[in-house]
Amino acid sequence: MSIIVGFTIILKILFLAYMARRLFWRKEILTLLVFCLQIVSMTVALFNFFNNVNIITSTSVEALYICLGIVIPGAFLFSDHYTAVKRLREQGVYVSLIRPAGKEDAQKKSKAKVGRAASHAEGIGAYIGGIISHIRGIISRAKGMSANTKGMSANTKGMDDNAGRVSAHIEKGRRRLASKQYDAAIRELKQACRLDGSSGEAYELLGNALAMAGRHREAIECFRRILKLNPGDYSAYYNSGISFYKLGDRPNAAKAYKKALEIRPDSYESWFNMGVVLDEGLRAEEAAAAFRRVIELKPGFMDAYNNLGIILSGQGKHREALEIYKKGLNIKPEEYRIHYNMAITLVEMGRYEHAAEEYKAAMKAKPRDSSLFYGISVVYSLMKKSDIAIDSLKKAIELDGAYKNEAKKNNAFDGIRNSQEFQRLIS
């Protein structure tokens, strides 16, 4: 027990020395109070150790004794050590645990602070000076940029105004074109093209307006201008083909459609127009192939069935033509043109009864079509049904007087030509 008490006394002496030194340098009331309590605790411990006086008789008093003599001074020691380590980390210079704050040191600290402040102020001054210089440079450049910006702004404004005028002319031209005011549309669109020579939209609309007005050569020039701007423009080739066709220039029309198909090989419109051009150019096989391609791409496009059937029938391929017509009618049974052309093919095959049925089917869709009445009158004449033939011919002539001359020249009416009623109709 005496060993433990002796050890605590040694700790108390060490802490007492530490607190005495701290009190000497810091001169703090709290340090003085702790130092006094340490002396009391030390006195009790010494009496207990040397005279074997049992002053510490309870656990609470013993705890107070240890707290005053060891724990509290130890807390001060730990706090001072923590502060010293913190300074070391911040400043990179180790500072003694208890650094005296005398006048001389205070002056050194003050000078050091002033020196650092001056140095910092000089740095700030130089930094601010640099900023001011930089700002002056920026202002100088900004003035130059402002002048340039004004010029650019003026140019941009001019460009915006010009673009606005171009758009306005295009929109007016589009409206005039939609209302079939072709001359007015052409004027607006020409103005748009003058303002912006690179507007493909303006040239395309102008070309279409010229084509609709029948001015196909001018239209072709517009489409050529588009192709200079954009060599891969499908519409320009397609529309050129139409204008060349209208001018009777089938070779160039075919070339235009060929170019269009190189860009869009699945365009059934271009294939169909190509077929028409080839057919009229007496290139029936190529035309038939084009129409077959249309049927592959667009099975519901009746004109392809109709034209292909006509070509096949003209080549004497009547059965094949009938098959094509039937395929078309399976899709659209009321398509009167197919019924009409199918009837003609059946007449050429000598199948007059079936031909009459096809004419009647066509009449359901077109009850006042003069060509249908004329066609069925021919069939009935060939069938030697003179009364029905004359009635049908009469209706055809009533609807279209041109059939009077047609009937005079048509050998199909030879069987009823000598009848008074027939002579009365054609006279």
C-alpha positions as CSV (number, residue, x, y, z in Angstrom):
1,M,0.0,0.0,0.0
2,S,2.9,2.3,0.9
3,I,4.4,1.7,-2.6
4,I,1.2,2.9,-4.3
5,V,1.0,5.9,-2.0
6,G,4.7,6.6,-2.7
7,F,4.1,6.4,-6.5
8,T,1.2,8.8,-6.3
9,I,3.3,11.2,-4.3
10,I,6.0,11.2,-7.0
11,L,3.3,11.9,-9.7
12,K,1.9,14.7,-7.6
13,I,5.4,16.2,-7.2
14,L,6.0,16.1,-11.0
15,F,2.6,17.6,-11.7
16,L,3.1,20.2,-9.0
17,A,6.4,21.2,-10.6
18,Y,4.7,21.4,-14.0
19,M,1.8,23.6,-12.7
20,A,4.3,25.8,-10.8
21,R,6.2,26.4,-14.0
22,R,2.9,27.0,-15.9
23,L,1.7,29.5,-13.2
24,F,5.1,31.3,-13.4
25,W,4.8,31.9,-17.2
26,R,1.0,32.1,-17.7
27,K,0.0,33.9,-14.5
28,E,-3.6,32.5,-14.8
29,I,-6.1,32.4,-11.9
30,L,-7.3,28.9,-12.9
31,T,-3.7,27.6,-12.9
32,L,-3.2,29.3,-9.4
33,L,-6.3,27.6,-8.1
34,V,-5.3,24.2,-9.4
35,F,-1.8,24.7,-8.0
36,C,-3.2,25.5,-4.5
37,L,-5.4,22.4,-4.6
38,Q,-2.4,20.4,-5.6
39,I,-0.5,21.6,-2.5
40,V,-3.4,20.6,-0.2
41,S,-3.5,17.2,-1.8
42,M,0.3,16.9,-1.6
43,T,0.2,17.8,2.1
44,V,-2.4,15.1,2.9
45,A,-0.4,12.5,1.0
46,L,2.9,13.4,2.8
47,F,1.2,13.2,6.3
48,N,-0.3,9.9,5.3
49,F,3.0,8.5,4.1
50,F,5.5,9.7,6.7
51,N,3.4,9.7,9.9
52,N,1.2,6.8,9.0
53,V,-1.8,9.1,9.6
54,N,-4.9,7.6,8.0
55,I,-6.5,10.8,6.9
56,I,-8.0,9.2,3.8
57,T,-10.8,7.2,5.4
58,S,-13.3,7.0,2.6
59,T,-13.5,6.2,-1.1
60,S,-15.0,9.6,-2.0
61,V,-12.2,11.5,-0.2
62,E,-9.6,9.3,-1.9
63,A,-11.2,10.0,-5.3
64,L,-11.1,13.7,-4.6
65,Y,-7.4,13.4,-3.6
66,I,-6.5,11.7,-6.9
67,C,-8.6,14.1,-8.9
68,L,-7.0,17.2,-7.4
69,G,-3.4,16.0,-7.4
70,I,-3.2,13.9,-10.6
71,V,-6.3,14.1,-13.0
72,I,-6.7,17.9,-13.2
73,P,-3.0,18.7,-13.7
74,G,-2.8,15.8,-16.2
75,A,-5.7,17.4,-18.2
76,F,-3.7,20.7,-18.3
77,L,-0.6,18.8,-19.5
78,F,-2.6,17.0,-22.2
79,S,-4.2,20.3,-23.4
80,D,-0.9,22.1,-23.6
81,H,0.6,19.2,-25.5
82,Y,-2.3,19.1,-28.0
83,T,-1.9,22.8,-28.6
84,A,1.8,22.4,-29.3
85,V,1.3,19.6,-31.7
86,K,-1.4,21.6,-33.5
87,R,1.0,24.5,-33.9
88,L,3.7,22.2,-35.2
89,R,1.3,20.9,-37.9
90,E,0.2,24.4,-38.9
91,Q,3.5,26.3,-38.8
92,G,6.0,23.5,-39.4
93,V,8.0,24.8,-36.4
94,Y,7.9,23.0,-33.1
95,V,7.0,25.4,-30.2
96,S,7.8,24.6,-26.6
97,L,4.9,23.5,-24.6
98,I,4.8,26.7,-22.5
99,R,6.2,29.5,-24.5
100,P,6.7,32.7,-22.4
101,A,4.8,35.8,-23.7
102,G,7.3,38.5,-22.5
103,K,7.6,42.0,-23.9
104,E,10.6,41.1,-26.1
105,D,8.8,38.1,-27.6
106,A,5.7,40.1,-27.8
107,Q,7.5,42.7,-29.8
108,K,9.0,40.1,-32.1
109,K,5.6,38.6,-32.6
110,S,4.2,42.0,-33.4
111,K,7.0,42.8,-35.8
112,A,6.5,39.4,-37.4
113,K,2.8,40.0,-37.8
114,V,3.4,43.4,-39.2
115,G,6.0,42.0,-41.6
116,R,3.7,39.3,-42.7
117,A,0.9,41.8,-43.1
118,A,3.1,44.1,-45.1
119,S,4.3,41.3,-47.2
120,H,0.7,40.1,-47.7
121,A,-0.4,43.7,-48.4
122,E,2.4,44.0,-51.0
123,G,1.3,40.7,-52.5
124,I,-2.3,41.8,-52.5
125,G,-1.3,45.2,-54.0
126,A,0.7,43.4,-56.8
127,Y,-2.2,41.0,-57.3
128,I,-4.7,43.8,-57.5
129,G,-2.4,45.8,-59.8
130,G,-2.2,42.7,-62.0
131,I,-6.0,42.4,-61.9
132,I,-6.4,46.1,-62.8
133,S,-3.9,45.8,-65.6
134,H,-5.7,42.7,-66.8
135,I,-9.1,44.5,-66.6
136,R,-7.7,47.4,-68.6
137,G,-6.6,44.9,-71.2
138,I,-10.0,43.3,-71.2
139,I,-11.7,46.7,-71.5
140,S,-9.4,47.6,-74.4
141,R,-10.1,44.3,-76.1
142,A,-13.8,44.7,-75.3
143,K,-13.9,48.1,-77.0
144,G,-12.4,46.5,-80.1
145,M,-14.8,43.5,-79.8
146,S,-17.6,46.0,-79.3
147,A,-16.8,47.6,-82.6
148,N,-16.6,44.2,-84.3
149,T,-19.7,43.1,-82.5
150,K,-21.6,46.1,-83.8
151,G,-20.4,45.3,-87.3
152,M,-21.3,41.7,-86.8
153,S,-24.6,42.7,-85.2
154,A,-25.4,44.9,-88.2
155,N,-24.4,42.0,-90.6
156,T,-26.4,39.5,-88.5
157,K,-29.4,41.9,-88.5
158,G,-29.1,42.3,-92.2
159,M,-28.8,38.5,-92.7
160,D,-31.8,38.0,-90.4
161,D,-33.8,40.6,-92.3
162,N,-32.9,39.1,-95.6
163,A,-33.8,35.6,-94.4
164,G,-37.1,36.9,-93.2
165,R,-37.8,38.5,-96.6
166,V,-36.9,35.2,-98.3
167,S,-39.2,33.2,-96.0
168,A,-42.0,35.7,-96.6
169,H,-41.7,35.4,-100.4
170,I,-41.5,31.6,-100.2
171,E,-44.6,31.4,-98.0
172,K,-46.6,33.8,-100.4
173,G,-45.4,31.8,-103.4
174,R,-46.5,28.5,-101.7
175,R,-50.0,30.0,-101.0
176,R,-50.3,31.3,-104.6
177,L,-49.2,27.9,-105.9
178,A,-51.8,26.1,-103.7
179,S,-54.6,28.3,-105.1
180,K,-53.3,27.7,-108.7
181,Q,-52.3,31.4,-109.1
182,Y,-49.2,30.3,-111.0
183,D,-48.1,33.7,-112.4
184,A,-48.3,35.3,-108.9
185,A,-46.5,32.3,-107.4
186,I,-43.7,32.6,-109.9
187,R,-43.2,36.3,-109.2
188,E,-42.9,35.7,-105.4
189,L,-40.6,32.7,-105.8
190,K,-38.4,34.4,-108.3
191,Q,-37.9,37.2,-105.8
192,A,-37.0,34.7,-103.1
193,C,-34.4,33.2,-105.5
194,R,-32.9,36.6,-106.2
195,L,-32.6,37.3,-102.5
196,D,-31.1,33.9,-101.7
197,G,-29.5,32.0,-104.6
198,S,-28.8,29.0,-102.4
199,S,-32.3,28.3,-101.3
200,G,-33.2,24.9,-102.7
201,E,-36.7,25.2,-101.3
202,A,-37.3,28.4,-103.3
203,Y,-36.0,26.9,-106.6
204,E,-38.0,23.7,-106.1
205,L,-41.2,25.6,-105.6
206,L,-40.4,27.9,-108.5
207,G,-39.7,24.9,-110.8
208,N,-43.0,23.3,-109.8
209,A,-44.9,26.6,-110.4
210,L,-43.3,27.0,-113.8
211,A,-44.1,23.4,-114.7
212,M,-47.7,23.8,-113.7
213,A,-47.8,26.9,-115.8
214,G,-46.6,24.9,-118.8
215,R,-43.2,26.6,-118.8
216,H,-41.2,23.4,-118.7
217,R,-37.9,24.6,-120.1
218,E,-37.7,27.3,-117.4
219,A,-38.7,24.6,-114.8
220,I,-35.9,22.4,-115.9
221,E,-33.4,25.2,-115.4
222,C,-34.6,25.6,-111.8
223,F,-34.2,21.9,-111.2
224,R,-30.7,22.0,-112.7
225,R,-29.9,24.8,-110.3
226,I,-31.1,22.6,-107.4
227,L,-28.8,19.8,-108.6
228,K,-25.8,22.1,-108.6
229,L,-26.6,22.9,-104.9
230,N,-27.4,19.3,-104.1
231,P,-26.4,16.6,-106.6
232,G,-28.3,14.0,-104.6
233,D,-31.7,15.7,-104.7
234,Y,-34.3,13.1,-105.7
235,S,-37.1,15.5,-106.3
236,A,-35.1,17.6,-108.7
237,Y,-34.5,14.6,-111.0
238,Y,-38.1,13.3,-110.6
239,N,-39.6,16.7,-111.5
240,S,-37.1,17.1,-114.4
241,G,-38.3,13.8,-115.8
242,I,-41.9,15.1,-115.8
243,S,-40.9,18.4,-117.6
244,F,-38.8,16.5,-120.2
245,Y,-41.7,14.2,-120.8
246,K,-44.1,17.1,-121.2
247,L,-41.7,18.6,-123.8
248,G,-41.7,15.2,-125.6
249,D,-38.0,14.6,-124.8
250,R,-38.4,11.0,-123.8
251,P,-34.6,10.1,-123.8
252,N,-33.8,12.9,-121.3
253,A,-36.9,12.0,-119.3
254,A,-35.7,8.4,-119.0
255,K,-32.3,9.6,-117.9
256,A,-33.8,11.8,-115.2
257,Y,-35.9,9.0,-113.9
258,K,-32.9,6.7,-114.0
259,K,-30.9,9.1,-111.8
260,A,-33.9,9.4,-109.5
261,L,-34.0,5.7,-109.1
262,E,-30.3,5.6,-108.3
263,I,-31.1,7.8,-105.3
264,R,-34.3,6.0,-104.4
265,P,-34.5,2.6,-106.0
266,D,-37.7,1.8,-104.2
267,S,-39.7,4.8,-105.5
268,Y,-42.7,3.3,-107.2
269,E,-43.6,6.7,-108.7
270,S,-40.3,6.9,-110.6
271,W,-40.6,3.3,-111.7
272,F,-44.1,4.0,-113.0
273,N,-43.1,7.2,-114.9
274,M,-40.1,5.4,-116.3
275,G,-42.5,2.7,-117.5
276,V,-44.7,5.2,-119.3
277,V,-41.7,6.9,-120.9
278,L,-40.3,3.6,-122.1
279,D,-43.6,2.4,-123.4
280,E,-44.1,5.5,-125.4
281,G,-40.6,5.1,-126.7
282,L,-41.5,1.7,-128.1
283,R,-39.4,-0.1,-125.5
284,A,-42.3,-2.4,-124.4
285,E,-40.3,-5.1,-122.6
286,E,-38.4,-2.6,-120.5
287,A,-41.7,-0.8,-119.8
288,A,-43.4,-4.0,-118.7
289,A,-40.5,-4.7,-116.4
290,A,-40.9,-1.3,-114.9
291,F,-44.6,-1.8,-114.3
292,R,-44.0,-5.2,-112.7
293,R,-41.5,-3.5,-110.3
294,V,-44.2,-1.0,-109.4
295,I,-46.6,-3.8,-108.6
296,E,-43.9,-5.4,-106.3
297,L,-43.4,-2.1,-104.5
298,K,-47.0,-0.9,-104.4
299,P,-49.4,-3.8,-104.9
300,G,-52.5,-1.5,-104.6
301,F,-51.4,0.9,-107.4
302,M,-54.0,0.1,-110.1
303,D,-52.4,2.1,-112.9
304,A,-49.5,-0.3,-113.0
305,Y,-51.9,-3.3,-113.5
306,N,-53.8,-1.4,-116.1
307,N,-50.7,-0.3,-118.1
308,L,-48.9,-3.7,-117.8
309,G,-52.1,-5.4,-119.1
310,I,-52.3,-3.0,-122.1
311,I,-48.6,-3.7,-123.0
312,L,-49.1,-7.5,-122.7
313,S,-52.3,-7.3,-124.8
314,G,-50.6,-5.2,-127.4
315,Q,-47.9,-7.9,-127.6
316,G,-50.6,-10.5,-128.2
317,K,-50.1,-12.0,-124.7
318,H,-53.8,-11.9,-124.1
319,R,-54.0,-14.6,-121.4
320,E,-51.1,-13.1,-119.5
321,A,-52.8,-9.7,-119.8
322,L,-56.1,-11.1,-118.4
323,E,-54.2,-12.6,-115.4
324,I,-52.7,-9.2,-114.6
325,Y,-56.2,-7.5,-114.9
326,K,-57.7,-10.1,-112.6
327,K,-55.0,-9.5,-110.0
328,G,-55.8,-5.9,-110.1
329,L,-59.5,-6.5,-109.8
330,N,-58.9,-8.8,-106.8
331,I,-57.5,-5.8,-105.0
332,K,-60.0,-3.2,-106.3
333,P,-63.0,-4.8,-108.0
334,E,-64.6,-1.5,-108.9
335,E,-61.6,-0.2,-110.9
336,Y,-63.5,0.7,-114.1
337,R,-60.4,1.2,-116.3
338,I,-59.3,-2.4,-115.7
339,H,-62.8,-3.6,-116.6
340,Y,-62.7,-1.4,-119.7
341,N,-59.3,-2.7,-120.9
342,M,-60.1,-6.2,-119.9
343,A,-63.2,-6.0,-122.2
344,I,-61.0,-4.8,-125.1
345,T,-58.7,-7.8,-124.6
346,L,-61.6,-10.1,-124.5
347,V,-63.0,-8.6,-127.7
348,E,-59.6,-9.3,-129.4
349,M,-59.8,-12.8,-128.1
350,G,-63.3,-13.2,-129.6
351,R,-64.9,-13.7,-126.2
352,Y,-67.7,-11.2,-126.8
353,E,-70.1,-12.3,-124.0
354,H,-67.4,-11.8,-121.4
355,A,-66.4,-8.6,-122.9
356,A,-70.0,-7.3,-122.6
357,E,-70.0,-8.3,-118.9
358,E,-66.8,-6.3,-118.3
359,Y,-68.3,-3.2,-120.0
360,K,-71.3,-3.5,-117.8
361,A,-69.1,-3.8,-114.7
362,A,-67.3,-0.6,-115.8
363,M,-70.6,1.2,-116.3
364,K,-71.5,0.7,-112.6
365,A,-68.6,2.9,-111.7
366,K,-69.0,5.3,-114.7
367,P,-72.6,5.3,-115.8
368,R,-72.2,8.3,-118.1
369,D,-68.9,7.4,-119.7
370,S,-69.3,7.7,-123.5
371,S,-66.4,5.3,-124.3
372,L,-68.1,2.5,-122.3
373,F,-71.3,2.9,-124.3
374,Y,-69.4,3.0,-127.6
375,G,-67.3,-0.1,-126.6
376,I,-70.4,-2.2,-125.7
377,S,-72.1,-1.1,-128.9
378,V,-69.2,-2.6,-130.8
379,V,-69.5,-5.8,-128.9
380,Y,-73.2,-6.1,-129.5
381,S,-72.7,-5.4,-133.2
382,L,-70.2,-8.2,-133.4
383,M,-72.7,-10.4,-131.6
384,K,-75.3,-9.4,-134.3
385,K,-77.5,-7.8,-131.6
386,S,-78.3,-4.8,-133.7
387,D,-81.1,-3.3,-131.6
388,I,-78.9,-3.2,-128.4
389,A,-75.9,-2.1,-130.4
390,I,-77.8,0.8,-131.9
391,D,-79.2,1.9,-128.5
392,S,-75.7,1.8,-127.0
393,L,-74.2,3.7,-129.9
394,K,-77.0,6.3,-129.7
395,K,-76.1,6.9,-126.0
396,A,-72.4,7.2,-126.8
397,I,-73.1,9.8,-129.5
398,E,-75.4,11.7,-127.2
399,L,-72.6,11.9,-124.6
400,D,-69.8,12.6,-127.2
401,G,-70.6,13.5,-130.8
402,A,-67.1,12.5,-131.9
403,Y,-68.3,8.9,-131.8
404,K,-70.4,9.5,-134.9
405,N,-67.3,9.7,-137.1
406,E,-65.7,6.8,-135.2
407,A,-68.7,4.6,-136.0
408,K,-68.5,5.5,-139.7
409,K,-65.0,4.1,-140.0
410,N,-65.3,1.2,-137.6
411,N,-65.6,-2.1,-139.5
412,A,-67.1,-3.7,-136.4
413,F,-70.4,-2.1,-137.4
414,D,-70.5,-3.6,-140.8
415,G,-73.2,-6.1,-139.7
416,I,-75.6,-3.3,-138.9
417,R,-74.3,-0.6,-141.2
418,N,-77.1,-0.9,-143.7
419,S,-79.9,-0.5,-141.2
420,Q,-81.9,2.8,-141.4
421,E,-81.4,3.5,-137.6
422,F,-77.6,3.2,-137.9
423,Q,-77.5,5.4,-141.0
424,R,-79.7,7.9,-139.2
425,L,-77.3,8.0,-136.2
426,I,-74.1,8.6,-138.3
427,S,-75.7,11.0,-140.8
